[in-house]
Amino acid sequence: MKIVTWNCNGAFRKKFDCLLHYQADIYIIQECENPLEAKHSKYLAWANNYLWIGDTKNKGLGVFANPETKLEELNWTNNFNNHSVKYFLPCKINNDFDLLAVWTHRNNSPNFGYIGQLWKYLQVNKNKLNGALIAGDFNSNAIWDEWDRWWNHSDVVNELKEFGIESIYHKLTGEQHGKESNPTLYFQKNLSRPYHIDYIFGGSKFTGGIKKFEIGQADDWLKLSDHMPLFYETD
């Protein structure tokens, strides 16, 4: 199976064809338009098997699958202590495994923005993880850990590890969180501001039998987005 995750930085209707050469089974796209409301016939025709969530029609989180892949939205809760967190899109793939697509937000939260949103989501859905694949734009890295918080990036990584779910990039490279040599973001398309904030986490079935894991290169992708796509292929 081939999977791509990418924060396209908007206007995905004009960019989706840049990914087609990879012939992925699943594309997890952050900041993309709702195909039904994009008024773009080629984008809508391509997106014939997808799930999408968002507050506005122009920027949301989408999971796009090829026609042969069965894609079923799952009813996981996004409510933590009467507060809705975003954006998280859980789905079942081919009745085989669960995928949690992620695009974390500040969500107007003074204390639980970005990785705090994911931490909250995990607390109310722990019993559903079961070695799931978790992928997307976390907007987070261990370099921003704060010592007096119990839901730092490192805390979330450690909590996922307790469920047997680890970052595939870190598993392959042996690098520590916060010390990544390959960025996934050049903030505001500035090469002097590189960060690693996009991830694919998975259980043992996803960290074994890996055929490919690559991060897109700035020369190829920076003209389209400040985020680089992640390409993942497994048996």
PAZAPA-4460 file (N, C-alpha, C; in steps of 0.05 Angstrom, whole numbers, plus 32768, in hexadecimal, padded with zeros to 4 digits):
% residues 235
    n_x    n_y    n_z   ca_x   ca_y   ca_z    c_x    c_y    c_z   seq   type   mol
   8011   7FE8   8000   8000   8000   8000   8011   8019   8000     1      M     A
   800A   802D   7FF0   8018   8046   7FEE   8007   805C   7FFB     2      K     A
   8013   806C   800C   8005   8081   801A   8016   809B   8018     3      I     A
   8008   80B1   8014   8014   80CC   8014   8005   80DD   8027     4      V     A
   8014   80ED   8038   8008   8102   8047   8016   811C   8041     5      T     A
   8005   8132   803E   8010   814B   8035   7FFE   8162   803D     6      W     A
   800A   8176   804A   7FFC   8190   804D   8001   81A0   8034     7      N     A
   7FEC   81A2   8024   7FEF   81AE   8009   7FF0   81CC   8009     8      C     A
   7FEB   81D9   8020   7FEB   81F6   8022   7FD5   8203   8011     9      N     A
   7FBE   81F5   8010   7FA7   81FF   8001   7FA8   81FA   7FE3    10      G     A
   7F91   8200   7FD6   7F8E   81FD   7FB9   7F96   81E2   7FAF    11      A     A
   7F8E   81CD   7FBD   7F95   81B2   7FB5   7F8A   81AB   7F99    12      F     A
   7F74   81B7   7F92   7F69   81B2   7F77   7F7D   81B8   7F61    13      R     A
   7F90   81CA   7F66   7FA4   81D1   7F52   7FBE   81C1   7F55    14      K     A
   7FBF   81B0   7F6A   7FD8   81A3   7F71   7FD6   8185   7F72    15      K     A
   7FBE   817A   7F73   7FBB   815D   7F78   7FCA   814C   7F62    16      F     A
   7FCB   8157   7F4A   7FD7   8147   7F34   7FF5   8145   7F38    17      D     A
   8001   8155   7F49   801E   8153   7F4F   8025   813A   7F5F    18      C     A
   8011   812E   7F6B   8015   8116   7F7B   800F   80FC   7F6C    19      L     A
   8002   80FE   7F55   7FF7   80E7   7F48   800C   80D3   7F3E    20      L     A
   8024   80DD   7F38   8039   80CB   7F2F   8040   80B5   7F43    21      H     A
   803A   80BA   7F5D   8040   80A7   7F72   802C   8090   7F72    22      Y     A
   8014   8095   7F67   7FFF   8080   7F66   7FFA   8074   7F81    23      Q     A
   7FF5   8085   7F94   7FEF   807C   7FAF   7FD3   8070   7FB1    24      A     A
   7FD0   805F   7FC5   7FB6   8054   7FCC   7FA6   8068   7FDD    25      D     A
   7FB5   8077   7FED   7FA8   808A   7FFF   7FB8   80A4   8000    26      I     A
   7FAA   80BB   7FFE   7FB6   80D5   8001   7FA9   80E3   8019    27      Y     A
   7FB9   80EB   802D   7FAF   80FA   8044   7FB8   8117   8041    28      I     A
   7FA5   8129   803C   7FAB   8144   8034   7FA0   8158   8047    29      I     A
   7FB1   8169   8051   7FA9   817F   8063   7FA7   8199   8053    30      Q     A
   7F94   81AA   805B   7F8F   81C4   804E   7F84   81C1   8032    31      E     A
   7F75   81AC   802D   7F69   81A9   8012   7F4B   81B1   8012    32      C     A
   7F41   81B7   7FFB   7F25   81BF   7FF8   7F13   81A7   7FF8    33      E     A
   7EFA   81AD   7FFF   7EE5   8198   7FFD   7EE0   8194   7FDF    34      N     A
   7EE5   817D   7FD4   7EE1   8179   7FB7   7EC6   8180   7FAD    35      P     A
   7EB1   817B   7FBD   7E96   8181   7FB5   7E90   819E   7FB1    36      L     A
   7EA0   81AF   7FBE   7E9C   81CC   7FBD   7EB2   81DB   7FB0    37      E     A
   7EC5   81CD   7FA4   7EDC   81DB   7F99   7ED7   81E5   7F7D    38      A     A
   7EC2   81DC   7F70   7EBB   81E5   7F55   7ED2   81E1   7F42    39      K     A
   7EDE   81C8   7F43   7EF4   81C1   7F32   7EEF   81A4   7F29    40      H     A
   7EE7   81A1   7F10   7EDD   8187   7F07   7EF3   8171   7F08    41      S     A
   7F0C   8177   7F02   7F21   8163   7F02   7F27   815A   7F1E    42      K     A
   7F27   816D   7F31   7F2B   8166   7F4D   7F15   8154   7F57    43      Y     A
   7EFC   815B   7F51   7EE5   814C   7F5A   7EE5   8130   7F4D    44      L     A
   7EED   812E   7F34   7EEE   8114   7F27   7F03   8102   7F33    45      A     A
   7F1A   810E   7F3A   7F2F   80FF   7F46   7F27   80F5   7F62    46      W     A
   7F19   8107   7F71   7F12   8101   7F8D   7EF7   80F2   7F8D    47      A     A
   7EF7   80DA   7F81   7EDE   80CA   7F80   7EDC   80B7   7F97    48      N     A
   7EF0   80B6   7FA9   7EEF   80A5   7FC0   7EFE   80B3   7FD7    49      N     A
   7EEF   80C2   7FE7   7EFD   80D3   7FFA   7EEB   80D9   8013    50      Y     A
   7EF9   80E2   8028   7EEC   80EE   803F   7EF8   8109   8044    51      L     A
   7EE8   811B   804E   7EF2   8137   8052   7EE4   8143   806A    52      W     A
   7EF3   8152   807A   7EE7   8162   808F   7EF4   817E   808F    53      I     A
   7EE5   8192   8098   7EF0   81AD   809A   7EDB   81C1   80A2    54      G     A
   7EE4   81D8   80AC   7ED2   81ED   80B5   7ECA   81FF   809D    55      D     A
   7EDB   8200   8089   7ED5   820F   8071   7ED9   81FE   8059    56      T     A
   7ECD   8204   8043   7ECF   81F3   802B   7EEB   81F4   801F    57      K     A
   7EFB   8208   8026   7F14   820D   8019   7F2C   81FF   8026    58      N     A
   7F2A   81FA   8040   7F40   81ED   804E   7F37   81D9   8062    59      K     A
   7F3D   81C0   805D   7F36   81AB   8070   7F49   8194   806E    60      G     A
   7F41   817E   8078   7F51   8165   8079   7F43   8150   8068    61      L     A
   7F52   8145   8055   7F46   8131   8044   7F56   8117   8043    62      G     A
   7F48   8101   803F   7F54   80E7   803A   7F49   80DE   801F    63      V     A
   7F5B   80DB   800C   7F53   80D3   7FF1   7F5E   80B7   7FEB    64      F     A
   7F4E   80A6   7FE1   7F57   808A   7FDB   7F51   8084   7FBE    65      A     A
   7F60   8071   7FB3   7F5B   8068   7F98   7F41   8058   7F97    66      N     A
   7F35   8055   7F80   7F1A   8048   7F7F   7F19   802C   7F8A    67      P     A
   7F30   801E   7F8A   7F30   8002   7F93   7F32   8000   7FB2    68      E     A
   7F37   8016   7FBF   7F3B   8015   7FDC   7F21   801C   7FEB    69      T     A
   7F19   800B   7FFD   7F01   8010   800D   7F08   8023   8023    70      K     A
   7EF9   8039   8024   7EFD   804F   8037   7EE4   8053   8047    71      L     A
   7EE6   8050   8061   7ECE   8052   8072   7ED4   8064   808A    72      E     A
   7EC5   8079   808D   7EC9   808C   80A4   7EC1   807E   80BE    73      E     A
   7ED1   8082   80D3   7ECC   8077   80ED   7EC0   808B   8100    74      L     A
   7EB0   8082   8112   7EA3   8094   8125   7EB2   8097   813F    75      N     A
   7ECA   80A3   813E   7ED9   80A8   8156   7ED1   80C4   8160    76      W     A
   7ED3   80C7   817A   7ECA   80E1   8186   7EE0   80F6   8183    77      T     A
   7ED8   810F   817D   7EEB   8125   817D   7EE4   8139   8194    78      N     A
   7ED6   812E   81A8   7ECD   813F   81BE   7EDC   8138   81D7    79      N     A
   7EEA   814B   81E3   7EF9   8147   81FC   7EEE   815C   8210    80      F     A
   7EE2   8152   8225   7ED6   8163   823A   7EC5   817A   822E    81      N     A
   7EB4   8172   821B   7EA1   8184   820E   7EAF   8198   81FC    82      N     A
   7EC7   8193   81F4   7ED5   81A5   81E1   7EDC   8194   81C9    83      H     A
   7ED6   819E   81B1   7EDC   8190   8198   7EF9   8196   8190    84      S     A
   7F07   8181   8188   7F23   8184   817F   7F24   8180   8161    85      V     A
   7F39   818A   8154   7F3A   8188   8137   7F57   8189   812D    86      K     A
   7F5B   817F   8114   7F4A   816F   8103   7F54   8153   8104    87      Y     A
   7F42   8140   8108   7F48   8123   8109   7F33   8114   80F9    88      F     A
   7F3D   8103   80E7   7F2B   80F5   80D5   7F32   80D7   80D5    89      L     A
   7F24   80C7   80E6   7F2A   80AB   80E8   7F1A   809B   80D3    90      P     A
   7F27   8087   80C7   7F19   8077   80B3   7F25   805B   80B2    91      C     A
   7F16   8049   80A8   7F1F   802D   80A5   7F26   8029   8087    92      K     A
   7F3C   801C   8083   7F46   8017   8068   7F43   7FF9   8061    93      I     A
   7F34   7FF3   804D   7F31   7FD7   8043   7F29   7FC3   8059    94      N     A
   7F1B   7FCC   806D   7F14   7FBB   8084   7F2C   7FAE   8090    95      N     A
   7F44   7FBB   808C   7F5D   7FAF   8094   7F6A   7FBE   80AB    96      D     A
   7F6A   7FD8   80AA   7F77   7FE8   80BF   7F6A   8003   80C1    97      F     A
   7F6E   8010   80D8   7F64   802B   80DD   7F79   8040   80D7    98      D     A
   7F70   8055   80CA   7F81   806C   80C4   7F76   8084   80D2    99      L     A
   7F87   8093   80E0   7F7F   80AC   80EC   7F8E   80C2   80DE   100      L     A
   7F80   80D2   80CE   7F8B   80E9   80C0   7F8B   8100   80D3   101      A     A
   7FA1   8110   80D3   7FA5   8125   80E7   7FAC   8140   80D9   102      V     A
   7FA0   8155   80E2   7FA9   8170   80DD   7FA3   8180   80F6   103      W     A
   7FB6   8182   8108   7FB0   818F   8122   7FAE   81AD   811F   104      T     A
   7F9E   81B8   8130   7F98   81D5   812F   7F9E   81E1   814B   105      H     A
   7FA2   81FB   814B   7FA2   820A   8165   7F86   8209   8170   106      R     A
   7F71   820B   815F   7F55   8207   8167   7F4D   821B   817D   107      N     A
   7F58   8233   817C   7F52   8248   818F   7F56   8240   81AC   108      N     A
   7F67   822D   81B0   7F6C   8223   81CB   7F85   8231   81D7   109      S     A
   7F83   823E   81EE   7F9A   824B   81F9   7FAF   8238   8204   110      P     A
   7FA8   821F   8209   7FBA   820C   8215   7FBE   81F2   8206   111      N     A
   7FAA   81EB   81F6   7FAB   81D0   81E9   7FAA   81D3   81CB   112      F     A
   7FBA   81E5   81C0   7FBC   81E6   81A3   7FCE   81D1   8197   113      G     A
   7FCA   81CB   817E   7FDB   81B9   816F   7FDE   819D   817C   114      Y     A
   7FF6   8197   8187   7FFB   817D   8192   7FE8   8178   81AA   115      I     A
   7FDF   818D   81B7   7FCB   818A   81CD   7FB1   8180   81C3   116      G     A
   7FA9   8187   81AA   7F91   817D   819E   7F93   815F   8199   117      Q     A
   7FAA   8156   818F   7FAE   813A   818B   7FAF   812B   81A5   118      L     A
   7FBB   8136   81BA   7FBC   8129   81D4   7F9F   8125   81DE   119      W     A
   7F8E   813A   81DB   7F73   8137   81E4   7F64   8121   81D4   120      K     A
   7F69   8121   81BA   7F5B   810D   81A9   7F63   80F1   81B1   121      Y     A
   7F7C   80ED   81B7   7F86   80D3   81BF   7F79   80CA   81DA   122      L     A
   7F75   80DC   81EC   7F6A   80D5   8206   7F4E   80C8   8204   123      Q     A
   7F3E   80D2   81F1   7F23   80C8   81EE   7F20   80B2   81D9   124      V     A
   7F36   80AB   81CC   7F34   8096   81B8   7F4A   8080   81BB   125      N     A
   7F55   807F   81D3   7F6B   806B   81D7   7F62   804F   81D1   126      K     A
   7F49   8048   81D8   7F40   802D   81D5   7F3B   8025   81B8   127      N     A
   7F3F   8039   81A6   7F3A   8034   8189   7F54   8033   8179   128      K     A
   7F6A   803A   8185   7F83   803D   8175   7F8C   8022   8169   129      L     A
   7F90   800E   8179   7F94   7FF3   816F   7FA8   7FF2   8158   130      N     A
   7FBF   7FFF   815C   7FD4   7FFE   8147   7FCE   800E   812E   131      G     A
   7FBD   8022   8130   7FB4   8031   8119   7FCC   803F   810B   132      A     A
   7FC7   8047   80F2   7FD9   8059   80E4   7FD0   8075   80E9   133      L     A
   7FE2   8086   80F2   7FDC   80A2   80F8   7FEE   80B4   80E7   134      I     A
   7FE2   80C5   80D7   7FF3   80D4   80C4   7FE8   80F0   80BF   135      A     A
   7FFA   8103   80BB   7FF2   811E   80B4   8004   8133   80BF   136      G     A
   7FFA   814B   80C0   8008   8163   80C9   8001   8166   80E7   137      D     A
   8015   8160   80F8   8011   8162   8115   8016   817E   811F   138      F     A
   8024   818F   810E   802C   81AA   8117   803B   81A8   8131   139      N     A
   804D   8195   8134   805A   8191   814E   8075   8183   814A   140      S     A
   8086   8189   815E   80A0   817C   815F   80AA   817D   817C   141      N     A
   80BB   816B   8183   80C5   816A   819F   80D5   8183   81A6   142      A     A
   80DF   8192   8193   80EE   81AA   8199   80DD   81BF   81A7   143      I     A
   80C2   81BC   81A5   80B0   81CF   81B2   80A4   81C4   81CC   144      W     A
   80AF   81AE   81D6   80A5   81A4   81EF   80A8   81B9   8205   145      D     A
   8094   81BA   8217   8096   81CB   822E   8095   81BA   8247   146      E     A
   80A8   81BE   8259   80AD   81AC   826F   8095   81A9   8282   147      W     A
   8083   81BD   8284   806D   81BC   8297   8053   81B3   828B   148      D     A
   8055   81A7   8273   803D   819C   8267   803E   817D   8266   149      R     A
   8028   8170   826A   8027   8153   8269   801D   8149   824E   150      W     A
   801B   815B   823A   8012   8153   8220   8024   815E   820A   151      W     A
   803D   8160   8210   8051   8168   81FC   8052   8154   81E4   152      N     A
   8060   815C   81D0   8065   814A   81B9   8071   8130   81C3   153      H     A
   8085   8132   81D4   8092   8119   81DD   807F   8108   81EE   154      S     A
   806D   8115   81FC   8059   8105   820C   8046   80F6   81F9   155      D     A
   803E   8103   81E4   802C   80F6   81D1   803B   80DF   81C3   156      V     A
   8054   80E3   81BB   8064   80CE   81AF   8067   80B6   81C2   157      V     A
   806D   80BC   81DB   8070   80A6   81EE   8055   8097   81F3   158      N     A
   8040   80A7   81F4   8026   809A   81F8   801E   8088   81E1   159      E     A
   8023   8091   81C8   801E   8080   81B1   8030   8067   81B1   160      L     A
   8048   806A   81BB   805A   8053   81BC   8050   803E   81CE   161      K     A
   8042   8046   81E4   8036   8033   81F6   8021   8021   81E8   162      E     A
   8016   802C   81D2   8002   801D   81C2   8010   8010   81AA   163      F     A
   802A   8010   81AA   8039   8003   8194   8039   8013   817A   164      G     A
   8034   802D   817C   8032   803E   8164   804A   8052   8165   165      I     A
   805A   8051   8150   8072   8061   814F   8074   8070   8134   166      E     A
   8084   8086   8134   808A   8094   811C   809B   8083   8109   167      S     A
   8091   8080   80F1   80A0   806F   80DD   80BA   807C   80D6   168      I     A
   80BB   8096   80D3   80D4   80A4   80CC   80E9   809F   80E2   169      Y     A
   80E1   80A3   80FB   80F4   809F   8110   80FD   8082   8114   170      H     A
   80EA   8070   810F   80F0   8054   8111   8105   804C   80FC   171      K     A
   8102   8057   80E4   8115   8051   80CE   8130   805E   80D1   172      L     A
   8130   8077   80DA   8149   8086   80DA   8158   8083   80F5   173      T     A
   814A   807C   810A   8156   807B   8125   815A   8096   8131   174      G     A
   8150   80AB   8124   8153   80C6   812F   813F   80CA   8146   175      E     A
   8146   80DC   8158   8135   80E3   816E   8121   80F9   8166   176      Q     A
   810A   80F9   8172   80F8   810F   816E   8105   812A   8177   177      H     A
   8103   813D   8166   8110   8157   816C   812B   815A   8160   178      G     A
   8136   8144   8155   8151   8144   8149   8150   8139   812C   179      K     A
   813B   813E   811F   8137   8134   8103   814A   8143   80F0   180      E     A
   8155   8133   80DE   8167   813F   80CA   8158   8147   80B0   181      S     A
   813F   813D   80AD   8130   8143   8095   8116   8152   809C   182      N     A
   8114   816B   8094   80FC   817B   809A   80E4   8173   8089   183      P     A
   80CD   8178   8094   80B4   8175   8084   80A7   8190   807F   184      T     A
   80B1   81A5   808B   80A7   81C0   8088   80BD   81D4   8086   185      L     A
   80BA   81E6   8073   80CB   81FE   8072   80B9   8215   8076   186      Y     A
   80B9   821F   808F   80A4   8232   8098   80A3   824B   8085   187      F     A
   808B   8250   807B   8087   8266   8068   809A   8264   8050   188      Q     A
   80A0   824B   8048   80B1   8245   8031   80CD   8250   8034   189      K     A
   80D6   8252   804D   80F1   825D   8053   8103   8246   8059   190      N     A
   8117   8242   8048   812A   822B   804B   813A   822D   8065   191      L     A
   813C   8244   8070   814B   8247   8089   813A   8241   80A2   192      S     A
   8121   8239   809E   8110   8232   80B4   8103   8217   80B1   193      R     A
   8114   8202   80B2   810A   81E7   80AE   8100   81DA   80C8   194      P     A
   80EA   81CB   80C6   80E0   81BC   80DD   80D5   81A1   80D4   195      Y     A
   80D3   818F   80E7   80C7   8175   80E2   80AE   8173   80F2   196      H     A
   8097   8176   80E4   807D   8177   80F3   8068   8165   80E6   197      I     A
   806E   8157   80D1   805B   8145   80C4   8065   8128   80C8   198      D     A
   8052   8116   80CD   805A   80FB   80D6   8047   80E6   80CB   199      Y     A
   8052   80CE   80CB   8042   80B5   80C8   804A   80A3   80DF   200      I     A
   8037   809D   80F0   803B   808B   8107   802B   8071   8100   201      F     A
   8036   805B   810A   8027   8042   8105   8030   802C   8119   202      G     A
   801F   8018   811B   8025   8001   812A   8038   7FEF   811C   203      G     A
   803D   7FD7   8127   8052   7FC6   811C   804D   7FBD   8100   204      S     A
   8034   7FBB   80F8   802E   7FB2   80DD   8036   7FC7   80C8   205      K     A
   803A   7FE0   80D1   8042   7FF6   80BF   805F   7FFC   80C1   206      F     A
   806D   7FF4   80D6   8089   7FFA   80D8   809A   7FE3   80CF   207      T     A
   808E   7FCC   80C8   809C   7FB6   80BC   8094   7FB4   809F   208      G     A
   80A6   7FAA   808E   809F   7FA7   8072   809D   7FC0   8063   209      G     A
   80AB   7FD5   806C   80AB   7FEF   805E   80BB   7FED   8045   210      I     A
   80AF   7FF5   802F   80BD   7FF5   8015   80C7   8011   800E   211      K     A
   80BA   8026   8019   80C3   8041   8013   80B9   8054   8028   212      K     A
   80CA   8067   802F   80C2   807D   8040   80D3   8095   8038   213      F     A
   80C7   80A9   802C   80D6   80C1   8023   80C7   80DA   802A   214      E     A
   80D7   80EF   802E   80CD   810A   8032   80D4   811A   801A   215      I     A
   80C0   8128   800E   80C5   8138   7FF6   80DB   814D   7FFA   216      G     A
   80E7   8154   7FE4   80FD   8167   7FE5   80F4   8183   7FDE   217      Q     A
   8100   8197   7FEB   80F8   81B3   7FE7   80F9   81BB   7FCA   218      A     A
   810D   81B2   7FBB   810F   81BA   7F9F   80F7   81B2   7F8F   219      D     A
   80EA   819D   7F97   80D3   8192   7F89   80B8   819D   7F92   220      D     A
   80B6   81A4   7FAC   809C   81A9   7FB8   8098   81C5   7FC3   221      W     A
   80AE   81D4   7FC8   80AB   81ED   7FD6   809A   8201   7FC5   222      L     A
   809A   81FE   7FAC   808A   8210   7F9B   806C   820C   7F9F   223      K     A
   8065   81F5   7FAA   8049   81EE   7FAE   8040   81F1   7FCB   224      L     A
   8052   81EC   7FDE   804A   81ED   7FFA   8063   81EF   800B   225      S     A
   8060   81FA   8024   8077   81FB   8036   807A   81E0   8044   226      D     A
   8067   81CE   8041   8069   81B2   804B   8073   819F   8035   227      H     A
   8083   818C   803D   808B   8177   802A   8079   815E   802E   228      M     A
   8072   8151   8018   8062   8139   801B   8073   8122   8026   229      P     A
   8066   8110   8034   8072   80F7   803D   8067   80E0   802D   230      L     A
   807A   80D0   8022   8072   80B9   8011   8079   809F   8020   231      F     A
   8066   808E   8022   8069   8075   8032   805E   805E   8022   232      Y     A
   806D   8048   8021   8063   8030   8014   806B   8018   8024   233      E     A
   8058   8006   8028   805C   7FED   8037   8050   7FD5   8029   234      T     A
   8059   7FBE   8030   804E   7FA5   8024   8031   7FA2   802B   235      D     A
***
